[in-house]
């Protein structure tokens, strides 16, 4: 057996083995969805909810390692920073901090992240959508 063939068999074997590593790709119950006007809610569902809610759509490719590790990590981190499905649990201080963070991220154009946009081009925010989200975030900060 040639060295190349052995390396190929090892790589294929490792690829198969990493598929067996369990990942928690679940959607916990929704505590209370963020109250937002219909136009804002549509933007959030299209561009934000896959990583920032308990309503993640887990496509088939999210179950194939090694990409599954990256996608699961991004969702876990996204929910940790901001989870629209648990928005009602925030007190006034937390919601102001989150609104300020949303404004910073939107102004910097950091969200949605590029890897997500490559697979979901419809999630890209137009200038008017960004302005609408910023206006909503400002209203949350003033509550």
Secondary structure, DSSP 4 states (H G I P E B T S, - for coil): --HHHHHHHHHHHHHHHHTTS------PPPSBPPP--HHHHHHHHHHTHHHHSS-----GGGGSTTHHHHHHHHHHHHHHH--TTBGGG--HHHHHHHHHHHHHHHHHT--S-HHHHHH-GGGPPPHHHHHHHHHHHHHHHT-
